[in-house]
Amino acid sequence: MNIGNKLRELRMEKGLTQEELADRAELSKGFISQIERDLTSPSIATLVDLLQCLGTNLKDFFSDDSDEQIVFPKEDFFEKTDAELLNTIEWIIPNAQKNMMEPIRVTLLPGGSTYPDRPHEGEEFGYVLQGVIHIHLGQRVYTAKKGETFYFTPNCEHSISAGKKTGAKFIWVSTPPSF
């Protein structure tokens, strides 16, 4: 890591001159210049003081974490259509399987269904966007319509289907990811 360059960028981001930073950190302008050009290295204590003057800390300064993506445009979605089961599944958060939960948007054509899923650890939640769905949990069947939600612990075989006459669209969230 180029500490000097990173310090210079941070100083400029804060709108400070080398002299202003030097005054705040009680250092000389020449020393700041040497640090920024990587001609010398500051002690840990001096680096901590400089970073404090720049409104950050060692952890954040040395963090390589890139900005976390918060909004995902439609182009980021991954879609899979299953003609046999009459469904389309859209993974609406890319690489969500690495997260704690995995949301998908499911579209079922009339008579369509999802694959039966085996019992597993975790929780399942859904919100019906349109139509009516039938939630199959073992031998029991529950119905949810547009604007309703469902929630269950997947401790038995489970799947979701739409009626023969109407299709449905819903958001389904699983934790841990299992889709």
Secondary structure, DSSP 4 states (H G I P E B T S, - for coil): --HHHHHHHHHHHTT--HHHHHHHHT--HHHHHHHHTTSS---HHHHHHHHHHTT--HHHHH--PPPPP----GGG-EEEEETTTTEEEEE-STTGGGSS-EEEEEEE-TT-BPPPB---SSEEEEEEEEEEEEEEETTEEEEEETT-EEEE---S-EEEEE-SS--EEEEEEEES---
